[in-house]
Amino acid sequence: MHTKLTIPERLKDLRVSEKRMSLQELSDATGIPSSTLGNYEKDENIDMSLGNLITLADFYNVSTDYLLCRTELRKHKNQSVSDLHLNDDAIQLLTDKKYNPRLLSELLTHENFRKFMTDLEIYIDGFNDKGIQIANAFLDVMRCKLTELGADSTDAFASVFDNSHIESEQYYMNILSADLKPVVSDLRNAHMKDSNTAGGIDYQSMVKNIIDDFATQIPTTADDDTESSNDAYINGLLLLFCKNLEMKVTQLSVEEKQT
């Protein structure tokens, strides 16, 4: 996915995702012709008049800088780094742009991310550890009572107590994983139609075209040189696949060619 939106993408995102309006509805609301609005959402290089820029910024309640993708802040003015309460390493990581800032922003603002952070803090600080220990202690006491009454490992109730122990580490991992799954799923689904996302590709046709193009470039060889010709064909074909997959491979081993 892109690290930032283009101006056409931002305009369309505001209209479709936030306002849920058609071009005609936006035209009626702003007085800007729908054809002009459509051009703004298609061509990044098209000139936008100052009047239309201000009109759209006011309508969407954002700054003109936000509309022109000069900032990702639509409501907050530039704040001091100290207001973010991040340490030096975190600030350095963000300023180095080692991570996609757009994706990071969407992750942090997802409705389920706050729940994940709450559960993570509970896990790290051990707020619920004592409750888990009490629950396990109760199961142990009940299991001992059953043993005193003559129950063995085949007893149904004894089996229930044996299998009901809470493993705190796995318990928390399941909770945290459940918190993150909808976040990851929603982010992926939101970007499936991005121009640089690998979605909607006919891989079978792509692979067939690669093979057909390669085969037409291989000259016919004599029958007595069939084995070496096959080796060259296979090696060349595999190298071509590696190139299409952007793998930095210059030579394939015998084992790799066989697999």
N, C-alpha and C positions, 0 to 999 in steps of 0.2 A: 504494500500500500504506500501511497505518497506520504512524505513527511509533513506536507502542508497542502491545503486546498489551493486550487487556482481560483481566479476571480469568477469565471463562469460556474465552477463547481460550488463556490460559496453562495452565489446568488441563487442557484437552483436548490441548494440544500436549505437555505432560509425559506424559500417559497414552498417547496414540496414537503420537507420534513417537519418544519416548524409551523408554518402558516397553513399547510395543506390546501393550497390554492392553485387554481389553473392560471395560465398566463392571462386569460381574459379577465378573470376575477381580480388579479393583481392590477391589470390595466384599469379596470373600473375603479379600483380603490386609490390608485395613484395618479391617474390621468395620463400615464405614459402609454403610448401605443403598444399593443401586444406583440406586434412584429419587432419593435425596438427591444422590448424586454427579451424576446426569444433570441435575438442576435447577441444580446449581452451574455446570455447563458451558453452560447455556442462558440463565440470567438473571443479569445483572451486579448487579442490585439485591437479590438474595436474601440474607438474613442467614445467615452461616456461623458455627456455634458455635465457641467458642474451642477446645474439645476436638478438633473435626474439623479445624480449621485447623492445630493443632499436629500432629495425626496425619498429615495429608497432607504437611506440610512435612518431618516426620521420614522419611516413606516415600520422598519424592522427594529427600531429602538436600539441601534448600534452606532458606533462611531464610523466615520468615513474611512478611517485607517483600517478598521476591522473589515469593512466591506471590500476594501482593496487588498486585503490579505497582508497588510503591513504589520499587523499584530494579531495575536490570538486572544487578546483581552477585549471583551465586548462591553463589560460593565465596570471593571476595575481599572483605574489608572495605574501606571507603573509604580510599584511599591518597592520599598527597601527590601533587600535580601533578608535582612534580620527579621522582618515581619513574617517570614515563612517558617522560622524556627527550625531550619535545617542545618546540619553540621557541614564543615568544610568539604568533606568527601562527597556529600550529596550534591552540594552546589557545584563542585568541580565536574561531577558526572553529568549534570544537567547542562552546564555551559559547554562541555565538550561535545555535546550532541551525539553521544554514543548510542543513545536509544531514540527511537522515533518519538518526537515530542507530541505529535498528534495522537498516536496510539496511547501514549502514556497518559495524556489528558483524558481520553475517552475511558481508559481503565479506571482512573481515579474518580471520575464523576459518575460511573455506573452505579445504579441504585443498590446493587448487591455488594459493592466493594466496601461500603461502610460496615455491613454485617460481617464480612470477612475480617476486617481490621478489628472489630469488637471481639470476635471469636479467637483471633490470633492473640490478642492481648490477654484474654482469659487463659489461653493455653500457656503462654509464656510466663505469666505471673502466677500460674497455678491456683487461680481462684476456686476452681471446682475440684481440685485434687482430693481435698478432705471428704467431699461428698461421695466421690467414687470409692475412696477407701472405706467409708462407712457402709456403702452398699455392698462391697465385696465382703466385708466383715460379717454382715448380716447373713449373706449366702453361706459363708464358712460355718457360722454357728448353726444354721438350720441343717447343713449337711452333716455336722457332727451329731446333732440330735437324731437324725435319721439313722446314722450308723449305730448309735446307742440302742435304737429300737429294732436293730437287726437288718436294716436295709443294706444291700450290697450294690455293686456298680451296675447291676442289671435293672435295679429299681428305677421306675420311670421318674419319680420325684427326685431321686438322687441324681439322675442324669440331667434333669433340668437345672438343679443347683450347680452341678459341675460345669455345665456349658453356659451358664449365665454370668460368669465372671467378666467384668469389664476390664479390658486391656487399655489403660489410659492413653498410651501413645497412639494405638490404632484408632481409638475412639475419636481423638482430636483430629487425626489425619483425615478420617472420613468426613468430619464436620467441615474442615477447611476445604477439602476437595469439593464437597457439595456446594459450598459458598462460591467457589471460583468457576465451576462448570457453566452456570448460566451466563456469567460475565464473558468467558472466553467464547461461548457459543454465540452470544449476541453480537460481539465484536466481529467475529468471522462472518456472520450472516449480513451484517451491515455493510461489509466491504466486498461481498461476493461479486458485485457488479463494477467494482473499480477497474479502471482501464488497464492496470498492471497486476491484476489478480488472476491467478491461473484457474479461471472458471469458464465453463462453456467451450472448452477446447476439445476437438475431436482427435484424441490421441491415436486412435487406430489409423485414421487417414493420414495424420502427420507422419507416423512411423512408416506407413506404406509408401508415401511420397519420398521419404528419405532413402528407402531401399531401392525404389524404382529409379531415382535419380542417380544413385551410386552404380546400379547395375548397368546403366547405359554408358557409363564412363569406363567400364572394364573391357579391355580388348579381348577378343577370342584367342585362345592359346592352343598349341598342339596337344594331342591326346596323351603323348608320353610325358608331358609335364603337368598332368592333371593335379597331382598331389600338391606340388609347390604353388600351383595356380590357386587351388582352394585355400591354402594357408594365407596367401596374399589377399585373397578376396575377403576371407573371414576377418583377418587382422585389420584390413582397411575399413571394413564395414563397422567393426567394433570401435575403432578409433573415431569414425564418423559419428557414431552414437554418443561417444564420450564428448565430442566437440559440441554436439547439439545440447547435451546436458550440462555444458560448461564445466566439465571435469578436466582438470589439468593432468592429462595422461598422455605420455609420449610413446609408451610401449606396454603391451599387455603380456603377462606371463602365460605359460602354457595352461596352468590351472585356471586362470581367469578366462581364457578363451574357451576352455572346456565347459565352464559353468555358465 
